[in-house]
Amino acid sequence: MPMTDVVFLGLPKKKTFAFVAAACVGSTAIMIMAATDSPAYAQQPSGAASSLPTVSQPTGGSVTTITVGGGNRALFKIAVPPLTGERDTSNTVVDVASRDFTLSSIFQVLDPKGFTANLGAEGTGIDPASWRNVGAEGVVKGTSALRGSNVHLDLRLFVVSRGAEAVLKKEYDVPPSGVRGAVHQFCNEVVKWFTGTAGTFGTRLVFSATTGRGQKGIFSVDSDGNGLSRLQTVSNVALAPAVGPGGVYYSAGMPDGTYQLFKVGSSAPVVKNPGLIFGVGFGGGKMALVVSNSGQSDIFLGGPDGSGLTKATQGGLNTHPAVGPGGQLAYVSNQGGNPQIYVDGKRVSWRGTYNMAPVWCNDPEGVRILFMGRDGATWDIFSVDPSGNASSMKRLTQDQGSNMYPACSPDGRQVAFFSTRGGLYLSNNQGMNQQRISTANGESLRWEGN
């Protein structure tokens, strides 16, 4: 779908998000999350919450150190020279690999203008001294060739300090349209070689966005910002997507005023429920469903196919379910006054008076919960330990507009979020190395595989 056909939702300045607000489908008023001028709840929770933390160091700039194998070191300087073979394929490989390495916050990609090695004489190997002279610590080289209707890629990683032999070799036979995916796979293997855990390049993000007056659609974009597309839905009011078994699920507003849960590619509701379904989450072999009845909303837990659903919350308005790897349920509730983050009935956000949109993050240093919190007239991204230790709350963004709806990569190393700076951003899990990957803007961001 052309970008010009989409009007993406931007958060207006001097606006805040209400916990719930009225929106219309046909002539029926339905309660959903929307932008409004003031919070829906003026009542403060008992016991004033302490102020939100500030960042411990400036975010947005490049990362200077990375933890690898239990120790800290500077970013690894890597060169990605052109491949031997067809030029267009070489350009794609260089562009995709350079982008992945930059977004990873592990590597510093060197400017090819500074390369002094004789690439023709080197072939698929390297002269370590030539690359050492330009500051390279690693080099990715390879070849491409047509084999029938497929492209054959031979990709190699060299570590300059280890000499002229490649430390990693991978070959791929893919159609021309599959070259990007093959490069993502190779970059994931490179990350694994250095850290012991593969990267998650080539995964996708899903979100909802405004497409017209009173209309919302579901969108998908690759984790490097490529391939933005609109997914087919049964309604022009489609909300709160989540990646579950076999695909993308979403809540759809129907002509009769109901909201039901659907899966992309199917016109049949996933579950039957007399209430209004406003969101879903998956994880730990479970489905978590937001169901609204008689002005209240609760979260129900059951099997990933929607079987055996039982109420998991009691009292207040409960939304934004996120299921952890062990089946723990994180969600937003106003049962203590203003919206806060809860895990299995226990409040875990004790700083700030308006926190929402939690997601689990398998941080290599320990599982965390990411969320958005309001600070004055803006929103920022925070993380907290699932135990609810108040001192564990960390701030990832500050003084850079409003930053909303975090999503965590499956490996826990990257955080995606929307920003009023103009689109979709990625950072590392400390909020550093912020890079805009797309001008698309929206809400309810989720990362495939997490």
C-alpha positions in Angstrom: 0.0 0.0 0.0 1.5 3.4 -0.9 2.6 5.5 2.0 0.5 8.4 0.7 -2.6 6.4 1.4 -2.0 6.3 5.1 -2.5 9.1 7.6 -0.4 8.0 10.5 -1.4 9.0 14.0 0.8 11.6 15.7 0.4 12.6 19.3 -0.5 16.3 19.4 1.6 18.6 21.5 0.0 19.5 24.9 -2.2 16.4 24.7 -2.1 13.4 27.0 -3.6 9.9 26.7 -6.7 9.1 28.7 -7.0 5.6 30.1 -10.2 5.3 28.1 -12.1 7.7 25.9 -15.1 7.6 23.7 -14.9 6.8 20.0 -17.8 6.1 17.7 -18.5 3.2 15.4 -21.6 4.0 13.4 -23.9 5.7 16.0 -22.7 3.7 18.9 -20.2 5.1 21.5 -17.5 2.6 22.3 -14.9 3.0 25.0 -11.4 2.7 23.7 -7.9 4.1 24.2 -7.6 7.5 22.5 -6.0 10.9 22.7 -7.8 13.5 24.9 -7.0 16.8 26.5 -6.9 15.6 30.1 -6.6 12.3 32.1 -9.8 10.4 32.6 -9.0 10.0 36.3 -8.3 13.1 38.4 -8.2 11.1 41.7 -4.7 10.6 42.9 -3.6 7.2 44.4 -3.3 7.0 48.1 0.2 8.0 49.0 1.8 10.4 46.5 4.1 8.6 44.1 7.7 9.8 43.9 8.8 11.5 40.8 10.0 9.6 37.8 13.8 9.0 37.5 16.0 10.9 35.1 18.5 9.3 32.7 21.9 8.4 34.1 23.6 9.5 30.9 22.6 11.3 27.7 20.6 9.1 25.3 20.3 9.4 21.5 24.0 9.4 20.7 26.2 6.5 19.7 27.1 3.8 22.2 30.7 3.7 23.2 30.8 0.4 25.1 29.0 -2.9 24.9 29.0 -5.9 27.2 30.3 -9.0 25.5 31.0 -12.2 27.3 30.8 -10.7 30.7 33.1 -7.7 30.1 32.8 -4.2 28.8 34.6 -3.1 25.6 34.4 -0.4 22.9 32.1 -0.9 19.9 33.7 -3.4 17.5 34.9 -1.6 14.3 33.6 -3.6 11.3 34.1 -3.0 7.6 31.6 -4.2 4.9 33.3 -3.8 1.5 31.4 -4.6 -1.8 30.9 -8.2 -2.7 32.5 -9.9 -5.7 29.7 -10.4 -8.3 26.6 -8.6 -9.5 26.5 -5.0 -8.4 22.9 -4.6 -7.4 23.1 -7.7 -5.1 26.4 -6.4 -3.7 24.8 -3.0 -2.9 21.8 -4.7 -1.2 24.1 -6.9 0.9 26.3 -3.9 2.0 23.3 -1.7 2.8 21.4 -4.3 4.8 24.5 -5.6 6.7 25.7 -2.1 7.5 22.2 -1.1 8.7 21.9 -4.2 10.9 25.3 -3.7 12.5 24.6 0.0 13.2 21.2 -0.8 14.8 22.7 -3.6 16.9 24.6 -1.2 19.2 27.5 -3.7 19.1 29.3 -2.6 16.0 30.7 0.6 14.5 30.5 0.4 10.7 33.5 2.0 9.1 33.2 4.4 6.2 34.1 2.6 2.9 35.8 5.8 1.6 38.6 5.0 4.0 39.3 1.4 2.8 42.8 1.0 1.5 42.9 -2.7 0.9 43.3 -4.0 -2.7 39.9 -5.8 -2.8 40.6 -7.3 -6.2 43.8 -8.9 -5.1 42.3 -10.1 -1.8 39.4 -11.9 -3.4 37.3 -13.6 -0.7 40.1 -13.4 1.9 41.7 -10.5 3.6 45.2 -9.0 4.1 45.0 -8.3 7.9 47.7 -5.6 7.8 45.7 -3.5 5.2 42.5 -3.6 7.3 44.4 -3.0 10.6 45.8 0.2 9.1 42.3 1.7 8.6 41.2 0.7 12.1 39.1 -2.3 11.2 38.8 -5.1 13.8 36.4 -7.2 11.6 35.6 -7.5 7.9 32.6 -9.0 6.2 33.3 -10.2 2.7 31.6 -12.4 0.2 30.6 -13.3 -3.3 27.3 -13.5 -5.2 26.4 -15.4 -8.3 23.3 -16.5 -10.2 22.5 -20.1 -10.1 19.5 -20.7 -12.2 16.7 -18.5 -10.9 18.4 -18.1 -7.5 21.2 -16.0 -6.1 24.0 -17.9 -4.4 25.6 -15.9 -1.5 28.9 -16.8 0.1 29.4 -14.6 3.2 32.3 -14.6 5.6 33.3 -12.9 8.8 37.0 -12.1 9.5 38.4 -11.0 12.8 41.6 -9.1 11.9 43.5 -10.1 15.1 42.9 -13.7 14.2 44.6 -13.5 10.8 43.6 -14.2 7.2 41.2 -17.1 7.8 37.5 -16.5 8.2 36.0 -17.2 11.6 32.5 -17.6 10.2 31.3 -18.8 6.8 27.7 -19.2 5.6 26.2 -19.9 2.1 22.7 -19.1 1.0 20.7 -20.0 -2.1 17.7 -17.7 -2.3 15.5 -16.0 -5.0 16.4 -12.4 -5.7 13.6 -11.3 -3.3 15.2 -13.3 -0.5 18.6 -11.6 -0.5 17.7 -9.2 2.3 16.5 -12.1 4.5 19.7 -14.0 3.9 21.8 -11.1 4.9 19.7 -10.7 8.1 20.3 -14.3 8.9 24.1 -13.9 8.4 24.1 -10.8 10.6 22.3 -12.7 13.3 25.0 -15.4 13.1 27.7 -12.7 13.4 26.0 -11.4 16.6 25.9 -14.9 17.9 29.6 -15.4 17.2 30.5 -12.4 19.4 27.9 -12.7 22.1 26.7 -16.3 22.2 23.1 -15.4 21.4 21.8 -14.8 17.8 20.5 -11.4 16.8 16.9 -10.9 15.7 17.3 -9.0 12.5 14.6 -9.8 10.0 11.8 -10.0 12.5 8.9 -7.5 12.2 7.0 -5.0 14.3 3.2 -4.6 14.2 1.1 -1.6 15.2 -2.1 0.2 14.7 -2.4 3.6 13.1 -5.1 6.1 12.1 -6.0 5.8 8.4 -8.8 8.3 8.2 -11.4 10.0 10.3 -12.6 7.4 12.9 -10.6 4.6 11.2 -7.6 2.6 12.2 -5.6 -0.1 10.4 -3.0 -2.7 11.3 0.5 -2.3 9.9 3.7 -4.4 9.7 7.3 -3.2 9.2 10.6 -5.0 9.3 12.8 -4.4 12.3 15.2 -2.3 10.2 12.3 -0.1 8.9 12.0 -1.8 5.5 8.8 -3.2 4.0 6.1 -1.1 5.6 2.7 -2.7 4.7 -0.9 -2.6 5.7 -2.4 -5.9 6.8 -5.9 -6.9 5.6 -8.5 -6.7 8.4 -12.3 -7.4 8.5 -13.0 -3.8 9.7 -11.8 -0.3 9.1 -11.5 0.1 12.9 -8.8 -2.3 13.8 -6.9 -1.9 17.1 -4.3 -3.3 19.5 -2.4 -5.9 17.3 -0.4 -8.8 18.9 1.7 -11.6 17.3 0.4 -15.0 18.4 0.2 -18.5 17.2 0.4 -18.5 13.4 0.0 -14.8 12.8 -1.2 -11.4 13.9 -4.3 -10.9 16.0 -6.3 -7.7 16.5 -9.5 -6.2 17.9 -12.0 -5.1 15.3 -15.0 -2.8 15.6 -18.0 -4.3 13.9 -21.0 -2.6 12.3 -23.3 -3.7 15.1 -21.1 -1.8 17.7 -19.3 -4.9 19.1 -15.6 -5.4 19.2 -14.3 -8.9 18.6 -10.9 -10.6 18.3 -9.7 -11.7 14.8 -6.6 -13.1 13.2 -5.2 -11.6 10.0 -6.3 -13.8 7.1 -9.5 -15.1 8.7 -13.0 -13.6 8.7 -14.1 -15.7 11.7 -13.8 -14.4 15.3 -11.2 -16.2 17.3 -13.3 -16.4 20.4 -17.0 -15.9 21.3 -17.6 -13.4 24.1 -20.6 -11.2 25.0 -18.3 -8.4 26.1 -16.3 -5.9 24.0 -12.8 -7.2 23.3 -10.2 -4.4 23.2 -6.8 -6.1 23.2 -4.9 -9.3 23.4 -1.5 -10.6 24.5 0.4 -13.9 24.0 3.3 -15.5 25.9 4.3 -18.4 28.0 1.7 -20.6 26.2 -1.2 -18.3 27.2 -3.6 -15.8 25.8 -4.6 -12.7 27.7 -7.8 -10.9 26.6 -9.2 -7.5 27.6 -13.0 -7.8 27.8 -15.2 -4.8 28.7 -18.6 -5.2 30.2 -20.9 -2.6 31.8 -18.3 0.1 32.0 -15.6 -2.1 33.5 -12.8 -4.0 31.8 -11.0 -7.1 33.0 -8.3 -9.4 31.7 -9.0 -13.1 31.1 -6.3 -15.7 30.8 -6.5 -19.0 28.9 -4.9 -21.2 26.3 -3.3 -19.6 23.3 -6.3 -20.6 21.2 -8.7 -18.8 23.5 -9.8 -21.9 25.3 -10.4 -22.0 29.1 -10.5 -18.3 29.6 -10.9 -17.2 33.3 -10.9 -13.8 34.9 -7.5 -12.7 36.1 -8.3 -9.2 37.4 -10.8 -7.8 39.9 -12.0 -4.2 40.2 -11.2 -1.1 38.2 -10.3 -0.8 34.6 -7.6 -3.2 33.4 -6.0 -3.1 30.0 -2.8 -3.6 28.0 -2.1 -7.2 28.8 1.5 -8.6 28.3 2.3 -12.2 29.1 5.9 -12.9 30.2 8.0 -15.9 29.2 6.9 -17.7 32.4 3.3 -16.9 32.0 3.3 -13.9 34.3 0.6 -11.3 33.5 1.6 -7.6 33.3 -1.1 -5.1 32.7 -2.4 -1.6 33.4 -5.0 -1.0 36.2 -6.4 2.1 37.9 -7.4 0.1 41.0 -5.1 2.2 43.1 -6.2 5.5 41.6 -4.3 6.5 38.4 -3.2 3.9 35.9 -0.1 1.9 37.0 1.7 -1.3 36.0 0.7 -4.5 37.8 2.1 -8.0 37.5 -0.1 -10.9 38.6 -2.1 -8.5 40.8 0.9 -6.8 42.4 1.6 -3.2 41.6 5.2 -2.8 40.3 5.3 0.9 39.2 5.7 3.1 42.3 7.1 6.2 40.7 5.0 8.6 38.6 1.3 8.9 38.5 0.4 7.8 35.0 2.1 4.6 33.6 0.8 2.4 30.8 1.6 0.0 27.8 3.8 -2.6 29.5 5.8 -5.1 27.6 8.3 -7.8 28.8 11.9 -7.5 27.8 14.3 -10.4 28.1 17.2 -8.2 28.9 20.5 -10.1 28.9 21.1 -8.7 32.4 17.7 -9.8 33.6 14.1 -9.7 32.7 12.6 -6.2 32.7 9.2 -4.6 32.0 9.2 -1.6 29.6 6.4 0.9 29.7 5.5 4.5 28.9 5.1 7.0 31.7 3.9 10.6 31.6 6.3 13.3 32.8 4.6 16.7 32.8 3.2 17.2 29.3 5.3 14.5 27.6 5.7 10.7 27.6 8.9 8.8 28.0 10.1 5.2 28.1 11.0 3.5 31.4 11.9 0.0 32.6 11.3 -1.7 35.9 12.1 -5.0 37.6 9.1 -7.3 37.6 9.5 -7.6 41.4 8.3 -4.0 41.7 11.5 -2.7 43.5 11.0 1.1 43.2 14.7 1.7 43.0 14.9 -0.5 39.9 13.0 1.9 37.7 15.2 3.3 34.9 14.5 5.9 32.3 15.4 5.3 28.7 14.4 8.6 27.0 14.3 12.2 28.2 14.1 15.7 26.7 13.5 14.3 23.2 9.8 15.0 22.6 7.2 12.4 23.6 8.2 8.7 23.3 5.5 6.1 23.5 4.5 2.4 23.1 7.8 0.5 23.7 8.4 -2.9 22.2 11.3 -5.1 23.0 13.3 -7.3 20.5 13.1 -11.1 21.1 16.8 -11.1 22.2 16.2 -8.2 24.6 18.9 -6.0 23.1 16.8 -3.5 21.3 13.8 -1.3 22.1 11.4 0.2 19.5 9.1 3.1 20.2 7.2 5.9 18.5 8.4 9.4 19.0 7.0 12.8 18.2 10.4 13.5 16.7 8.9 12.0 13.6 8.3 8.2 13.5 9.5 4.8 14.7 12.8 4.6 16.6 15.2 1.9 17.8 17.6 2.1 20.7 19.6 -0.3 22.7 18.0 -1.5 26.0 19.6 1.4 27.9 18.0 4.0 25.6 21.2 4.8 23.7 22.1 4.7 20.0 18.6 6.0 19.1 18.0 5.6 15.4 14.9 6.5 13.4 14.0 3.5 11.2 10.7 4.8 9.7 8.6 7.9 9.5 5.5 5.7 10.3 3.8 6.7 13.5 1.1 4.8 15.5 0.3 3.0 18.7 0.1 -0.4 20.4 3.5 -1.5 19.1 4.5 -5.1 19.4 7.6 -7.0 18.3 7.3 -10.4 16.6 8.8 -13.2 18.8 8.3 -11.3 22.0 
